[in-house]
């Protein structure tokens, strides 16, 4: 199963993607985690993306697209993609790549969340995880970027008939139950 999760920061994409990965035995491909691993390892790529992440900016497509392609090509049993695509150019590149390698998306999960709840969740995450990219100024920039650049991706995928809206303001288990139901529906159709 090839799953894409989109939604604003703080919607629980990573939490739910990890549950899907565990339940279905597929890798969780999170661009943010891939970037942070490069930063932690002190690689050339890490040195390029670190200031972008700290400022809450998007990593350029010429860096992101090849990383995502490599990860998807290695995920033979399917994948859960989280944090990409973040803009329409990336969505179109992802669509073209998936078509080229014969790995279409099975479902797109949109975790819908009000900005006020997203802000509060990111503030709590910053306290718990100590993430440098969850400062108040960066949180505002990330939400603005989501509305400006990522919401058009939602419209793009709405046209596919594969987009399922999930109410992400609820508890982790309630959101998971809704996601499981959607995934079972997709499996039954396959």
Backbone as JSON, one array per atom type, in Angstrom:
{
  "sequence": "XXXXXXXXXXXXXXXXXXXXXXXXXXXXXXXXXXXXXXXXXXXXXXXXXXXXXXXXXXXXXXXXXXXXXXXXXXXXXXXXXXXXXXXXXXXXXXXXXXXXXXXXXXXXXXXXXXXXXXXXXXXXXXXXXXXXXXXXXXXXXXXXXXXXXXXXXXXXXXXXXXXXXXXXXXXXXXXXXXXXXXXXXXXXXX",
  "N": [[0.84, -1.17, 0.0], [0.58, 2.17, -0.88], [0.87, 5.09, 0.66], [0.04, 8.46, 1.2], [0.41, 11.11, 3.42], [-0.94, 14.17, 4.27], [-1.16, 17.48, 5.67], [-1.41, 20.15, 8.1], [1.43, 21.24, 10.1], [1.77, 19.67, 13.23], [-0.54, 18.21, 13.09], [-0.36, 15.54, 13.5], [0.76, 13.86, 11.64], [3.24, 12.43, 11.53], [3.02, 10.72, 13.76], [0.75, 9.16, 13.11], [1.57, 8.15, 10.64], [3.67, 6.51, 11.41], [2.29, 4.55, 12.8], [0.8, 3.42, 10.72], [2.91, 2.44, 9.18], [3.97, 0.5, 10.9], [1.76, -1.21, 11.24], [1.24, -2.09, 8.61], [3.66, -2.95, 7.7], [5.44, -1.39, 6.17], [7.85, 1.09, 5.06], [8.19, 4.22, 6.81], [8.4, 7.16, 5.34], [9.64, 10.08, 6.0], [10.28, 13.27, 5.17], [11.27, 15.33, 6.8], [12.48, 13.89, 8.92], [14.42, 12.53, 7.45], [16.01, 14.67, 6.62], [16.8, 15.71, 9.15], [18.33, 13.57, 10.08], [20.48, 13.71, 8.34], [21.55, 16.16, 9.12], [22.27, 15.57, 11.78], [24.22, 13.65, 11.27], [26.16, 15.19, 10.21], [26.61, 15.57, 7.49], [27.37, 16.8, 4.12], [24.97, 17.46, 2.86], [23.38, 17.75, 5.14], [24.51, 20.06, 6.26], [23.7, 21.91, 4.4], [20.89, 21.86, 4.55], [20.29, 22.39, 7.25], [20.24, 25.22, 8.15], [17.96, 26.01, 6.75], [15.91, 24.42, 7.81], [15.94, 25.3, 10.48], [15.03, 27.87, 10.14], [12.48, 27.42, 9.35], [11.91, 27.11, 6.68], [11.19, 25.8, 3.37], [12.95, 23.0, 2.06], [14.83, 23.13, -0.93], [13.46, 21.94, -4.07], [15.26, 20.63, -5.81], [16.92, 19.32, -4.1], [15.23, 17.81, -2.46], [13.53, 16.17, -4.13], [15.2, 14.12, -5.44], [16.02, 12.68, -3.14], [13.59, 11.71, -2.09], [12.73, 10.13, -4.25], [14.72, 8.11, -4.32], [14.27, 6.86, -1.82], [11.62, 5.9, -2.15], [11.92, 4.17, -4.33], [13.38, 2.17, -3.11], [11.54, 1.09, -1.4], [9.96, -1.49, -1.64], [7.65, -2.9, -0.85], [5.7, -1.06, -0.51], [4.82, 2.15, 0.97], [4.73, 4.84, 3.39], [4.32, 8.09, 3.0], [5.34, 11.14, 4.29], [5.29, 14.54, 4.87], [5.99, 15.39, 2.41], [4.56, 15.71, -0.76], [5.2, 19.25, -0.5], [4.48, 21.37, -1.99], [2.94, 22.43, -5.12], [4.62, 21.96, -7.33], [6.28, 19.93, -6.34], [4.31, 17.98, -5.91], [3.47, 17.42, -8.52], [5.91, 16.47, -9.53], [6.21, 14.21, -7.9], [3.94, 12.72, -8.7], [4.62, 12.22, -11.41], [7.0, 10.75, -11.07], [6.07, 8.5, -9.61], [4.36, 7.4, -11.48], [6.17, 6.79, -13.5], [7.74, 4.79, -12.26], [5.83, 2.95, -11.77], [4.27, 2.9, -9.38], [1.67, 3.8, -8.11], [-0.13, 6.08, -5.92], [-2.06, 4.73, -3.29], [-3.84, 5.83, -1.51], [-4.62, 9.08, -0.25], [-4.25, 10.72, 2.67], [-5.71, 13.32, 4.34], [-5.0, 15.14, 7.04], [-6.91, 17.08, 8.84], [-6.76, 20.14, 10.61], [-7.32, 22.76, 12.87], [-5.71, 25.95, 12.93], [-5.14, 27.09, 15.48], [-5.1, 24.9, 17.22], [-3.05, 23.48, 16.02], [-0.87, 25.22, 16.48], [-0.7, 25.09, 19.31], [-0.14, 22.35, 19.7], [2.37, 22.18, 18.41], [3.88, 23.86, 20.03], [3.86, 22.39, 22.43], [5.18, 20.09, 21.51], [7.67, 21.18, 20.99], [8.52, 21.75, 23.58], [8.64, 19.16, 24.69], [10.27, 17.62, 22.91], [12.32, 19.34, 22.37], [12.78, 20.6, 19.92], [14.41, 22.64, 17.61], [13.16, 23.78, 15.48], [10.62, 24.52, 16.19], [9.96, 27.06, 17.27], [8.04, 29.98, 18.32], [8.0, 31.99, 16.22], [8.9, 30.51, 14.02], [6.95, 28.54, 13.93], [4.7, 30.07, 13.14], [5.58, 30.88, 10.6], [5.79, 28.39, 9.35], [3.11, 27.52, 9.37], [1.97, 29.52, 7.76], [3.33, 29.0, 5.37], [2.34, 26.44, 4.88], [-0.42, 27.01, 4.37], [-0.17, 28.68, 2.15], [1.46, 27.27, 0.25], [1.09, 24.43, 0.49], [-1.63, 23.82, 0.71], [-2.69, 24.1, -1.96], [-1.8, 21.64, -2.95], [-3.47, 19.85, -1.72], [-5.89, 20.44, -3.03], [-5.11, 19.63, -5.59], [-4.82, 16.82, -5.23], [-7.38, 16.18, -4.43], [-8.83, 15.99, -6.75], [-8.17, 13.46, -7.66], [-9.76, 11.57, -6.52], [-8.85, 9.94, -4.54], [-8.37, 11.09, -2.13], [-8.84, 11.29, 1.32], [-10.46, 12.83, 3.93], [-9.5, 13.42, 7.25], [-10.37, 13.85, 10.63], [-8.33, 15.5, 12.53], [-8.2, 16.7, 15.01], [-8.95, 15.24, 17.13], [-8.36, 12.59, 19.6], [-5.32, 10.6, 19.51], [-5.88, 7.84, 19.2], [-8.55, 7.91, 18.29], [-8.25, 9.24, 15.85], [-6.61, 7.38, 14.6], [-8.41, 5.2, 14.39], [-10.19, 6.18, 12.48], [-8.45, 6.43, 10.31], [-7.65, 3.74, 9.97], [-10.08, 2.62, 9.14], [-10.41, 3.9, 6.66], [-8.14, 2.89, 5.3], [-8.7, 0.15, 5.28], [-10.93, 0.15, 3.61], [-9.72, 0.91, 1.2], [-8.01, -1.29, 0.82], [-9.92, -3.32, 0.49], [-10.95, -2.65, -1.96], [-8.83, -3.15, -3.63]],
  "CA": [[0.0, 0.0, 0.0], [1.34, 3.41, -1.02], [0.06, 6.07, 1.38], [0.54, 9.83, 1.36], [-0.28, 11.85, 4.49], [-0.73, 15.62, 4.22], [-1.86, 18.24, 6.69], [-0.53, 21.14, 8.71], [2.31, 20.8, 11.18], [1.03, 19.47, 14.47], [-1.76, 17.43, 12.85], [-0.14, 14.15, 13.88], [1.16, 13.08, 10.47], [4.31, 11.5, 11.88], [2.48, 9.72, 14.69], [-0.14, 8.24, 12.38], [2.36, 7.47, 9.6], [4.42, 5.45, 12.08], [1.34, 3.46, 13.09], [0.51, 2.75, 9.44], [4.13, 1.71, 8.82], [4.05, -0.69, 11.77], [0.61, -2.09, 10.96], [1.29, -2.64, 7.25], [5.0, -3.43, 7.4], [6.04, -0.57, 5.11], [8.64, 2.17, 5.65], [7.66, 5.57, 7.01], [9.33, 8.08, 4.69], [9.36, 11.43, 6.46], [11.37, 14.11, 4.69], [11.87, 16.04, 7.94], [13.37, 12.95, 9.61], [15.57, 12.28, 6.57], [16.87, 15.86, 6.71], [17.4, 15.81, 10.49], [19.37, 12.54, 10.16], [21.64, 14.23, 7.62], [22.12, 17.2, 9.98], [22.9, 14.89, 12.91], [25.4, 12.94, 10.79], [27.15, 16.17, 9.79], [26.92, 15.42, 6.07], [27.29, 18.02, 3.31], [23.55, 17.74, 2.71], [22.92, 18.24, 6.43], [24.97, 21.45, 6.43], [22.9, 22.75, 3.5], [19.48, 21.95, 4.97], [20.12, 22.8, 8.65], [19.73, 26.59, 8.34], [16.6, 26.1, 6.2], [15.01, 23.82, 8.79], [15.88, 26.16, 11.65], [14.26, 29.06, 9.78], [11.12, 27.03, 8.97], [11.77, 27.24, 5.23], [11.18, 24.55, 2.63], [14.19, 22.6, 1.4], [14.59, 23.23, -2.37], [13.04, 20.74, -4.79], [16.39, 19.91, -6.4], [17.49, 18.47, -3.04], [14.2, 16.93, -1.91], [12.98, 15.2, -5.08], [16.04, 12.92, -5.58], [16.0, 11.91, -1.88], [12.31, 11.01, -2.02], [12.73, 9.1, -5.29], [15.57, 7.02, -3.87], [13.59, 6.16, -0.72], [10.45, 5.19, -2.69], [12.4, 3.05, -5.16], [13.84, 1.11, -2.2], [10.4, 0.64, -0.59], [9.3, -2.39, -2.58], [6.35, -3.39, -0.36], [4.83, 0.08, -0.28], [5.42, 3.2, 1.79], [3.92, 5.91, 3.95], [5.07, 9.32, 2.72], [4.91, 12.16, 5.24], [6.11, 15.75, 4.78], [6.26, 15.62, 0.99], [4.96, 17.01, -1.31], [4.81, 20.45, 0.24], [4.01, 22.38, -2.94], [2.39, 21.86, -6.34], [5.73, 21.46, -8.16], [6.67, 18.65, -5.77], [3.22, 17.03, -6.15], [3.55, 17.01, -9.92], [7.11, 15.64, -9.66], [5.9, 12.93, -7.27], [3.02, 12.0, -9.59], [5.38, 11.76, -12.59], [7.92, 9.71, -10.63], [5.32, 7.29, -9.26], [3.88, 6.82, -12.74], [7.35, 6.26, -14.19], [8.2, 3.55, -11.64], [4.68, 2.06, -11.63], [3.91, 2.78, -7.95], [0.7, 4.87, -7.82], [-0.64, 6.23, -4.55], [-3.29, 3.99, -2.99], [-4.72, 6.72, -0.77], [-4.04, 10.31, 0.28], [-4.94, 11.08, 3.91], [-5.59, 14.73, 4.72], [-5.28, 15.34, 8.46], [-7.38, 18.46, 8.97], [-6.56, 20.66, 11.95], [-7.41, 24.2, 13.04], [-4.41, 26.57, 13.22], [-4.93, 27.3, 16.93], [-4.72, 23.6, 17.79], [-1.73, 23.17, 15.46], [0.11, 26.02, 17.23], [-0.56, 24.55, 20.67], [0.55, 21.06, 19.61], [3.78, 22.4, 18.07], [4.53, 24.4, 21.23], [4.06, 21.26, 23.34], [6.22, 19.24, 20.91], [8.96, 21.86, 21.19], [8.9, 21.55, 24.99], [8.93, 17.74, 24.95], [11.36, 17.12, 22.06], [13.39, 20.33, 22.26], [13.06, 20.85, 18.5], [14.77, 24.03, 17.31], [12.3, 24.3, 14.42], [9.28, 24.77, 16.72], [9.85, 28.33, 18.0], [6.81, 30.66, 17.9], [8.14, 32.64, 14.91], [9.0, 29.46, 13.0], [5.62, 27.92, 13.84], [3.86, 30.95, 12.32], [6.08, 30.8, 9.23], [5.45, 27.07, 8.81], [1.68, 27.5, 9.09], [1.73, 30.37, 6.58], [3.83, 28.25, 4.22], [1.37, 25.37, 4.63], [-1.61, 27.56, 3.73], [0.2, 29.26, 0.86], [2.07, 26.36, -0.72], [0.67, 23.04, 0.57], [-3.07, 23.67, 0.48], [-2.96, 23.77, -3.36], [-1.53, 20.21, -3.14], [-4.71, 19.19, -1.31], [-6.81, 20.59, -4.16], [-4.56, 18.78, -6.66], [-5.12, 15.42, -4.95], [-8.83, 16.03, -4.32], [-9.31, 15.61, -8.08], [-7.86, 12.06, -7.95], [-10.74, 10.68, -5.91], [-8.17, 9.1, -3.55], [-8.13, 11.88, -0.92], [-9.77, 11.07, 2.42], [-10.27, 13.82, 5.0], [-9.5, 12.84, 8.6], [-10.52, 14.88, 11.65], [-7.12, 15.32, 13.31], [-8.23, 17.4, 16.3], [-9.33, 14.26, 18.15], [-7.26, 11.84, 20.22], [-4.5, 9.77, 18.6], [-6.59, 6.6, 18.92], [-9.73, 8.21, 17.47], [-7.75, 9.52, 14.5], [-6.14, 6.1, 14.08], [-9.58, 4.4, 14.02], [-10.7, 6.73, 11.22], [-7.47, 6.07, 9.28], [-7.77, 2.3, 9.74], [-11.29, 2.4, 8.35], [-10.12, 4.34, 5.29], [-7.18, 1.96, 4.71], [-9.4, -1.11, 5.03], [-11.76, 0.38, 2.43], [-8.82, 0.87, 0.03], [-7.58, -2.69, 0.66], [-11.05, -4.1, -0.01], [-11.11, -2.3, -3.39], [-7.64, -3.56, -4.39]],
  "C": [[0.89, 1.25, 0.0], [0.48, 4.56, -0.49], [0.78, 7.41, 1.43], [-0.29, 10.49, 2.46], [0.09, 13.32, 4.34], [-1.55, 16.28, 5.32], [-0.89, 19.22, 7.3], [0.38, 20.52, 9.76], [1.48, 20.69, 12.44], [-0.23, 18.63, 14.32], [-1.6, 15.96, 13.25], [0.27, 13.26, 12.72], [2.2, 12.02, 10.82], [3.83, 10.37, 12.78], [1.64, 8.69, 13.94], [0.62, 7.48, 11.29], [3.14, 6.31, 10.21], [3.51, 4.27, 12.41], [1.0, 2.7, 11.82], [1.7, 1.88, 9.05], [4.23, 0.41, 9.61], [2.97, -1.7, 11.41], [0.72, -2.8, 9.61], [2.68, -3.1, 6.83], [5.67, -2.71, 6.24], [6.85, 0.55, 5.76], [7.88, 3.49, 5.74], [8.71, 6.51, 6.45], [8.93, 9.5, 5.06], [10.53, 12.32, 6.06], [12.05, 14.85, 5.84], [12.86, 15.15, 8.69], [14.61, 12.67, 8.77], [16.54, 13.45, 6.64], [17.58, 15.92, 8.05], [18.5, 14.75, 10.68], [20.64, 13.0, 9.46], [22.35, 15.32, 8.45], [22.89, 16.55, 11.12], [24.19, 14.19, 12.51], [26.49, 13.89, 10.3], [27.53, 16.07, 8.32], [26.87, 16.77, 5.36], [25.83, 18.43, 3.14], [22.99, 18.32, 4.0], [23.3, 19.69, 6.67], [24.17, 22.4, 5.54], [21.49, 22.95, 4.05], [19.28, 22.48, 6.39], [19.62, 24.23, 8.81], [18.31, 26.77, 7.78], [15.59, 25.56, 7.2], [14.84, 24.73, 10.0], [15.06, 27.42, 11.39], [12.82, 28.74, 9.39], [10.85, 27.16, 7.49], [11.76, 25.86, 4.58], [12.55, 24.28, 2.03], [13.92, 22.6, -0.1], [14.29, 21.88, -3.03], [14.21, 19.94, -5.34], [17.13, 19.04, -5.38], [16.48, 17.4, -2.63], [13.78, 15.83, -2.88], [13.88, 13.97, -5.25], [16.06, 12.05, -4.32], [14.73, 11.08, -1.81], [12.27, 9.88, -3.04], [13.53, 7.88, -4.85], [14.88, 6.19, -2.79], [12.42, 5.34, -1.24], [10.89, 3.99, -3.53], [12.87, 1.88, -4.3], [12.72, 0.5, -1.36], [9.52, -0.28, -1.44], [7.91, -2.86, -2.15], [5.33, -2.28, -0.15], [5.51, 1.06, 0.65], [4.34, 4.09, 2.37], [4.77, 7.16, 3.81], [4.47, 10.46, 3.54], [5.85, 13.36, 5.12], [6.49, 16.12, 3.36], [5.09, 15.04, 0.23], [4.43, 18.18, -0.49], [4.35, 21.58, -0.68], [3.57, 21.68, -4.22], [3.47, 21.3, -7.26], [6.15, 20.07, -7.66], [5.58, 17.6, -6.01], [3.26, 16.52, -7.58], [4.77, 16.14, -10.17], [6.88, 14.26, -9.05], [4.99, 12.1, -8.17], [3.77, 11.41, -10.78], [6.32, 10.61, -12.2], [7.19, 8.41, -10.33], [4.77, 6.61, -10.51], [5.03, 6.13, -13.47], [7.8, 4.92, -13.59], [7.04, 2.59, -11.34], [4.23, 1.84, -10.19], [2.89, 3.87, -7.58], [0.3, 4.91, -6.35], [-1.93, 5.43, -4.41], [-4.32, 4.91, -2.36], [-3.93, 7.95, -0.34], [-4.89, 10.67, 1.5], [-4.66, 12.53, 4.23], [-5.98, 14.85, 6.18], [-5.63, 16.81, 8.65], [-7.28, 18.91, 10.42], [-6.62, 22.18, 11.92], [-6.04, 24.76, 13.43], [-4.13, 26.72, 14.71], [-4.48, 26.0, 17.6], [-3.34, 23.21, 17.3], [-0.64, 23.93, 16.22], [0.38, 25.42, 18.61], [0.18, 23.22, 20.65], [2.03, 21.24, 19.3], [4.53, 22.98, 19.26], [4.83, 23.28, 22.24], [5.17, 20.35, 22.82], [7.6, 19.86, 21.12], [9.45, 21.66, 22.62], [9.36, 20.12, 25.24], [10.19, 17.29, 24.2], [12.53, 18.09, 21.96], [13.76, 20.65, 20.82], [13.29, 22.33, 18.25], [13.85, 24.63, 16.26], [10.86, 24.52, 14.89], [9.21, 26.0, 17.62], [8.57, 29.04, 17.53], [6.9, 31.32, 16.51], [8.19, 31.6, 13.79], [7.65, 28.75, 12.83], [4.71, 28.75, 12.95], [4.27, 30.88, 10.85], [5.68, 29.47, 8.58], [3.96, 26.97, 8.49], [1.34, 28.35, 7.87], [2.18, 29.66, 5.32], [2.86, 27.13, 3.87], [0.16, 25.91, 3.88], [-1.31, 28.06, 2.32], [0.62, 28.22, -0.17], [1.5, 24.94, -0.69], [-0.82, 22.86, 0.35], [-3.41, 23.46, -1.0], [-2.69, 22.29, -3.71], [-2.79, 19.42, -2.78], [-5.73, 19.26, -2.45], [-6.41, 19.71, -5.33], [-4.98, 17.32, -6.45], [-6.61, 15.16, -4.76], [-9.4, 15.52, -5.65], [-9.06, 14.14, -8.4], [-8.93, 11.1, -7.45], [-10.14, 9.78, -4.83], [-7.96, 9.82, -2.22], [-9.24, 11.62, 0.1], [-9.45, 12.08, 3.52], [-10.45, 13.14, 6.35], [-9.54, 13.99, 9.61], [-9.41, 14.75, 12.68], [-7.13, 16.0, 14.67], [-8.54, 16.44, 17.45], [-8.12, 13.53, 18.72], [-6.54, 10.99, 19.18], [-5.26, 8.5, 18.22], [-7.84, 6.82, 18.07], [-9.34, 8.5, 16.03], [-7.31, 8.22, 13.84], [-7.32, 5.22, 13.62], [-10.14, 4.87, 12.67], [-9.76, 6.36, 10.06], [-7.56, 4.58, 8.95], [-8.97, 1.98, 8.86], [-11.06, 2.77, 6.89], [-9.17, 3.36, 4.58], [-7.83, 0.62, 4.4], [-10.29, -1.01, 3.8], [-10.91, 0.29, 1.17], [-8.36, -0.56, -0.22], [-8.68, -3.55, 0.07], [-11.26, -3.87, -1.51], [-9.99, -2.89, -4.25], [-7.74, -5.0, -4.89]]
}
